[in-house]
Amino acid sequence: MVGVEVPILQGGMHHVGFAEMAAAVSNAGGLGIVTSITITQANPDDPIGALRREIQKCRTMTDKPFGVNVTILPLLGKVDMDGIVRSIIEEGVKVVETAGRNPEKYVKMFKDAGVVVIHKCTSIRDALTAQRVGADMISMDGFDCGGHPGEDDVGNWVLLPKAARKLDIPFLASGGCADGKQLAAAIAMGACGMNMGTRFMATKEAPILDNIKNTLVEKDERDTTHIFRSMKNTERVFKNSATMEVRKIEAEFPGQFKKIRHLVQGDNYRVSFQETGNADDSCWSCGQSIGLIESVPTCKELLDDIVSEAESILTKSPSFVVSRL
């Protein structure tokens, strides 16, 4: 559907999804994604122009398919979403990953322009809505994901096989994905591939400082936590002093975003990733797949390893079956 060799999408990641990241994944055979929020928020004087330039830059770095993430969330403030969508269409992008609130308006705009829409959902209910309004593919996002897992707390072990029963369009496994065993399992449960975020942060080409990458290698699946629970906008983040302070304040002042704004503002995240390399002083999204990260390979090495492992499992599958006759 999207013209890639490897059934793996690099999901939208704040302060990670630049042209360099997307191009590296696409050149390795997957589907790289430029994150529109990262680009537009970092350039408030010319957000749409900056996004156009990032898309153009990515095109100079790869001749393979790549996409753009468009996240529709209430906490983003005043965002020219129509302008973002128009710029993506006018720049000739052929694939988008949408996420957040009901995408109906934007799905129509993209579909009218011939753009393939992959919508990220955390529930079967929302996936069916996205299918109804015209999405081409669903990224089913389980509770173990980094970022926003929704409010239903349903993991992929149930979410994926139910998606296979209920959906008429293809879907990707998303949330906690990092290796070939998971790709083989996702395919067995009905998915057509995987969406990975956190795992791509620990690659050579990821545009973040080495100390953050090393932290991902050193820590494990217990080193994430949730914030924004009291605001019904749950986010899974790396567990550190900043996120634990947010949890403490939220417990005392539930639903009062102004009390934690200074701790969760996006620029803190950027400073950690691109300036200081301090993994402890900001709230940054991180999935439970951190427990499966043991190295910092190139994107090509990572995808080759995942595909080889999945192929080995899937081609050996008859050996798991013993005839009952």
Buried (B, 14 or more C-beta within 10 A) or exposed (E): EBEBBBBBBBBBBBBBBBBBBBBBBBBBBBBBBBBBBBBBBBBEEEBBBBBBBBBEBBBEBBEBBBBBBBBBEEEBEEBEBEBBBBBBBEBEBBBBBBBBEBBBBBBEBBBEBEBBBBBBBBBBEBBBBBBEBBBBBBBBBBBBBBBBBBEEEBBBEEBBBBBBEEBEBBBBBBBBBBBBBBBBBBBBBBBBBBBBBBBBBBBBBBBBBEBBBBBBEEBEBEBBBBBBBBBEBBBBBBBBEBBEBBBEBBEEEEEEBEBBEEBBEBEBBBBBBBEBBBBEBBBBBBBBBBBBBEEBBBBBBBBBBBBEBBEEBBEEEEEEEEEEE
